[in-house]
């Protein structure tokens, strides 16, 4: 038998877990930028991975 709490984990609704996860990723990325560490990103249009440097420069990487 299903009840209203079946979509909850750790006492939190799925939407709240998604919001907290997204905020944690955002904060981790901000910390990396502040430390001068490039962020690994993916360009879906070009279908290529790149590093986004804190100065805004994109450095595309080759798959090896």
N, CA, C and O atoms as a GROMACS GRO file, in nm:
protein
  256
    1UNK      N    1   0.084  -0.118   0.000
    1UNK     CA    2   0.000   0.000   0.000
    1UNK      C    3   0.089   0.124   0.000
    1UNK      O    4   0.180   0.135   0.082
    2UNK      N    5   0.062   0.216  -0.091
    2UNK     CA    6   0.141   0.338  -0.103
    2UNK      C    7   0.078   0.449  -0.021
    2UNK      O    8  -0.044   0.459  -0.010
    3UNK      N    9   0.164   0.531   0.037
    3UNK     CA   10   0.114   0.649   0.106
    3UNK      C   11   0.187   0.772   0.054
    3UNK      O   12   0.269   0.761  -0.037
    4UNK      N   13   0.158   0.886   0.109
    4UNK     CA   14   0.212   1.013   0.061
    4UNK      C   15   0.363   1.023   0.080
    4UNK      O   16   0.427   1.106   0.017
    5UNK      N   17   0.422   0.941   0.166
    5UNK     CA   18   0.565   0.950   0.194
    5UNK      C   19   0.650   0.858   0.106
    5UNK      O   20   0.771   0.852   0.125
    6UNK      N   21   0.590   0.786   0.012
    6UNK     CA   22   0.665   0.693  -0.069
    6UNK      C   23   0.767   0.760  -0.160
    6UNK      O   24   0.865   0.697  -0.199
    7UNK      N   25   0.747   0.888  -0.194
    7UNK     CA   26   0.843   0.957  -0.280
    7UNK      C   27   0.945   1.037  -0.200
    7UNK      O   28   1.011   1.126  -0.253
    8UNK      N   29   0.958   1.005  -0.074
    8UNK     CA   30   1.050   1.079   0.012
    8UNK      C   31   1.170   0.993   0.050
    8UNK      O   32   1.160   0.871   0.064
    9UNK      N   33   1.285   1.061   0.065
    9UNK     CA   34   1.406   0.993   0.109
    9UNK      C   35   1.467   1.080   0.217
    9UNK      O   36   1.477   1.202   0.201
   10UNK      N   37   1.506   1.020   0.326
   10UNK     CA   38   1.564   1.092   0.439
   10UNK      C   39   1.469   1.199   0.491
   10UNK      O   40   1.513   1.299   0.547
   11UNK      N   41   1.339   1.178   0.475
   11UNK     CA   42   1.241   1.272   0.526
   11UNK      C   43   1.222   1.396   0.440
   11UNK      O   44   1.157   1.490   0.484
   12UNK      N   45   1.279   1.398   0.319
   12UNK     CA   46   1.267   1.513   0.230
   12UNK      C   47   1.202   1.472   0.098
   12UNK      O   48   1.224   1.361   0.049
   13UNK      N   49   1.122   1.560   0.044
   13UNK     CA   50   1.058   1.533  -0.085
   13UNK      C   51   1.165   1.536  -0.195
   13UNK      O   52   1.270   1.597  -0.179
   14UNK      N   53   1.136   1.470  -0.306
   14UNK     CA   54   1.230   1.466  -0.419
   14UNK      C   55   1.268   1.604  -0.466
   14UNK      O   56   1.385   1.630  -0.495
   15UNK      N   57   1.171   1.695  -0.475
   15UNK     CA   58   1.199   1.831  -0.521
   15UNK      C   59   1.297   1.901  -0.428
   15UNK      O   60   1.385   1.975  -0.474
   16UNK      N   61   1.284   1.880  -0.300
   16UNK     CA   62   1.374   1.943  -0.203
   16UNK      C   63   1.515   1.884  -0.214
   16UNK      O   64   1.613   1.957  -0.206
   17UNK      N   65   1.525   1.752  -0.234
   17UNK     CA   66   1.656   1.690  -0.254
   17UNK      C   67   1.722   1.743  -0.380
   17UNK      O   68   1.842   1.770  -0.380
   18UNK      N   69   1.646   1.758  -0.488
   18UNK     CA   70   1.700   1.813  -0.613
   18UNK      C   71   1.750   1.955  -0.592
   18UNK      O   72   1.857   1.990  -0.642
   19UNK      N   73   1.676   2.037  -0.520
   19UNK     CA   74   1.714   2.175  -0.496
   19UNK      C   75   1.842   2.181  -0.415
   19UNK      O   76   1.932   2.260  -0.445
   20UNK      N   77   1.851   2.098  -0.311
   20UNK     CA   78   1.971   2.097  -0.227
   20UNK      C   79   2.093   2.047  -0.303
   20UNK      O   80   2.203   2.099  -0.286
   21UNK      N   81   2.075   1.946  -0.388
   21UNK     CA   82   2.185   1.894  -0.468
   21UNK      C   83   2.237   2.001  -0.564
   21UNK      O   84   2.357   2.022  -0.575
   22UNK      N   85   2.145   2.069  -0.633
   22UNK     CA   86   2.185   2.174  -0.727
   22UNK      C   87   2.259   2.286  -0.656
   22UNK      O   88   2.357   2.338  -0.709
   23UNK      N   89   2.215   2.323  -0.538
   23UNK     CA   90   2.282   2.428  -0.461
   23UNK      C   91   2.421   2.383  -0.416
   23UNK      O   92   2.515   2.463  -0.416
   24UNK      N   93   2.435   2.257  -0.379
   24UNK     CA   94   2.566   2.205  -0.338
   24UNK      C   95   2.664   2.208  -0.456
   24UNK      O   96   2.780   2.242  -0.438
   25UNK      N   97   2.618   2.172  -0.574
   25UNK     CA   98   2.703   2.175  -0.694
   25UNK      C   99   2.742   2.319  -0.725
   25UNK      O  100   2.858   2.346  -0.757
   26UNK      N  101   2.647   2.411  -0.717
   26UNK     CA  102   2.676   2.552  -0.744
   26UNK      C  103   2.782   2.606  -0.648
   26UNK      O  104   2.875   2.674  -0.690
   27UNK      N  105   2.768   2.575  -0.521
   27UNK     CA  106   2.866   2.621  -0.421
   27UNK      C  107   3.003   2.558  -0.444
   27UNK      O  108   3.105   2.626  -0.428
   28UNK      N  109   3.007   2.431  -0.480
   28UNK     CA  110   3.135   2.365  -0.508
   28UNK      C  111   3.203   2.430  -0.629
   28UNK      O  112   3.324   2.451  -0.628
   29UNK      N  113   3.126   2.463  -0.731
   29UNK     CA  114   3.182   2.529  -0.849
   29UNK      C  115   3.234   2.668  -0.815
   29UNK      O  116   3.341   2.707  -0.862
   30UNK      N  117   3.161   2.743  -0.733
   30UNK     CA  118   3.208   2.875  -0.691
   30UNK      C  119   3.338   2.865  -0.613
   30UNK      O  120   3.427   2.948  -0.630
   31UNK      N  121   3.350   2.764  -0.528
   31UNK     CA  122   3.472   2.745  -0.449
   31UNK      C  123   3.589   2.714  -0.542
   31UNK      O  124   3.699   2.766  -0.521
   32UNK      N  125   3.568   2.630  -0.642
   32UNK     CA  126   3.675   2.598  -0.737
   32UNK      C  127   3.719   2.721  -0.814
   32UNK      O  128   3.838   2.743  -0.833
   33UNK      N  129   3.624   2.802  -0.857
   33UNK     CA  130   3.657   2.925  -0.929
   33UNK      C  131   3.738   3.018  -0.839
   33UNK      O  132   3.835   3.078  -0.884
   34UNK      N  133   3.697   3.030  -0.714
   34UNK     CA  134   3.768   3.118  -0.620
   34UNK      C  135   3.910   3.070  -0.597
   34UNK      O  136   3.999   3.152  -0.572
   35UNK      N  137   3.934   2.939  -0.606
   35UNK     CA  138   4.068   2.884  -0.585
   35UNK      C  139   4.149   2.882  -0.714
   35UNK      O  140   4.266   2.843  -0.714
   36UNK      N  141   4.088   2.924  -0.826
   36UNK     CA  142   4.159   2.927  -0.952
   36UNK      C  143   4.163   2.796  -1.025
   36UNK      O  144   4.246   2.776  -1.115
   37UNK      N  145   4.076   2.705  -0.988
   37UNK     CA  146   4.072   2.572  -1.051
   37UNK      C  147   3.973   2.574  -1.167
   37UNK      O  148   3.860   2.618  -1.149
   38UNK      N  149   4.013   2.528  -1.286
   38UNK     CA  150   3.919   2.524  -1.399
   38UNK      C  151   3.810   2.419  -1.376
   38UNK      O  152   3.834   2.315  -1.315
   39UNK      N  153   3.691   2.449  -1.427
   39UNK     CA  154   3.577   2.359  -1.414
   39UNK      C  155   3.565   2.272  -1.539
   39UNK      O  156   3.569   2.324  -1.650
   40UNK      N  157   3.551   2.142  -1.522
   40UNK     CA  158   3.526   2.058  -1.639
   40UNK      C  159   3.380   2.078  -1.683
   40UNK      O  160   3.288   2.071  -1.602
   41UNK      N  161   3.361   2.104  -1.813
   41UNK     CA  162   3.229   2.130  -1.868
   41UNK      C  163   3.213   2.051  -1.997
   41UNK      O  164   3.308   1.989  -2.046
   42UNK      N  165   3.091   2.053  -2.052
   42UNK     CA  166   3.066   1.984  -2.179
   42UNK      C  167   2.986   2.077  -2.268
   42UNK      O  168   2.884   2.131  -2.226
   43UNK      N  169   3.032   2.094  -2.392
   43UNK     CA  170   2.963   2.175  -2.492
   43UNK      C  171   2.874   2.080  -2.572
   43UNK      O  172   2.924   2.002  -2.653
   44UNK      N  173   2.743   2.087  -2.549
   44UNK     CA  174   2.651   1.995  -2.614
   44UNK      C  175   2.638   2.023  -2.763
   44UNK      O  176   2.613   1.932  -2.841
   45UNK      N  177   2.655   2.149  -2.804
   45UNK     CA  178   2.646   2.182  -2.947
   45UNK      C  179   2.766   2.123  -3.022
   45UNK      O  180   2.749   2.061  -3.127
   46UNK      N  181   2.886   2.141  -2.968
   46UNK     CA  182   3.007   2.091  -3.033
   46UNK      C  183   3.036   1.946  -2.995
   46UNK      O  184   3.120   1.880  -3.056
   47UNK      N  185   2.964   1.895  -2.893
   47UNK     CA  186   2.984   1.759  -2.843
   47UNK      C  187   3.129   1.735  -2.802
   47UNK      O  188   3.190   1.633  -2.836
   48UNK      N  189   3.184   1.833  -2.728
   48UNK     CA  190   3.323   1.825  -2.682
   48UNK      C  191   3.333   1.870  -2.538
   48UNK      O  192   3.259   1.958  -2.493
   49UNK      N  193   3.425   1.810  -2.466
   49UNK     CA  194   3.453   1.851  -2.329
   49UNK      C  195   3.552   1.966  -2.331
   49UNK      O  196   3.636   1.977  -2.421
   50UNK      N  197   3.541   2.052  -2.230
   50UNK     CA  198   3.635   2.163  -2.217
   50UNK      C  199   3.653   2.200  -2.071
   50UNK      O  200   3.575   2.160  -1.985
   51UNK      N  201   3.758   2.276  -2.045
   51UNK     CA  202   3.782   2.331  -1.912
   51UNK      C  203   3.746   2.478  -1.917
   51UNK      O  204   3.794   2.551  -2.004
   52UNK      N  205   3.663   2.522  -1.825
   52UNK     CA  206   3.626   2.662  -1.813
   52UNK      C  207   3.713   2.723  -1.705
   52UNK      O  208   3.698   2.693  -1.587
   53UNK      N  209   3.805   2.810  -1.747
   53UNK     CA  210   3.898   2.872  -1.654
   53UNK      C  211   3.831   2.990  -1.583
   53UNK      O  212   3.737   3.048  -1.638
   54UNK      N  213   3.877   3.025  -1.464
   54UNK     CA  214   3.816   3.135  -1.388
   54UNK      C  215   3.812   3.268  -1.463
   54UNK      O  216   3.728   3.353  -1.435
   55UNK      N  217   3.903   3.287  -1.560
   55UNK     CA  218   3.903   3.411  -1.639
   55UNK      C  219   3.804   3.405  -1.755
   55UNK      O  220   3.796   3.500  -1.834
   56UNK      N  221   3.728   3.295  -1.767
   56UNK     CA  222   3.628   3.281  -1.872
   56UNK      C  223   3.677   3.211  -1.997
   56UNK      O  224   3.598   3.186  -2.088
   57UNK      N  225   3.803   3.180  -2.003
   57UNK     CA  226   3.862   3.114  -2.119
   57UNK      C  227   3.820   2.967  -2.123
   57UNK      O  228   3.818   2.899  -2.020
   58UNK      N  229   3.785   2.919  -2.245
   58UNK     CA  230   3.751   2.778  -2.265
   58UNK      C  231   3.869   2.708  -2.328
   58UNK      O  232   3.925   2.755  -2.428
   59UNK      N  233   3.907   2.597  -2.270
   59UNK     CA  234   4.016   2.515  -2.325
   59UNK      C  235   3.957   2.377  -2.358
   59UNK      O  236   3.933   2.296  -2.269
   60UNK      N  237   3.936   2.353  -2.488
   60UNK     CA  238   3.881   2.224  -2.530
   60UNK      C  239   3.985   2.116  -2.510
   60UNK      O  240   4.104   2.136  -2.535
   61UNK      N  241   3.940   2.000  -2.464
   61UNK     CA  242   4.031   1.889  -2.437
   61UNK      C  243   4.004   1.777  -2.536
   61UNK      O  244   3.891   1.757  -2.582
   62UNK      N  245   4.110   1.705  -2.568
   62UNK     CA  246   4.098   1.591  -2.660
   62UNK      C  247   4.079   1.464  -2.581
   62UNK      O  248   4.142   1.443  -2.478
   63UNK      N  249   3.990   1.380  -2.632
   63UNK     CA  250   3.969   1.249  -2.568
   63UNK      C  251   4.090   1.162  -2.599
   63UNK      O  252   4.139   1.159  -2.712
   64UNK      N  253   4.136   1.091  -2.499
   64UNK     CA  254   4.250   1.003  -2.522
   64UNK      C  255   4.227   0.866  -2.465
   64UNK      O  256   4.313   0.780  -2.476
   0.00000   0.00000   0.00000
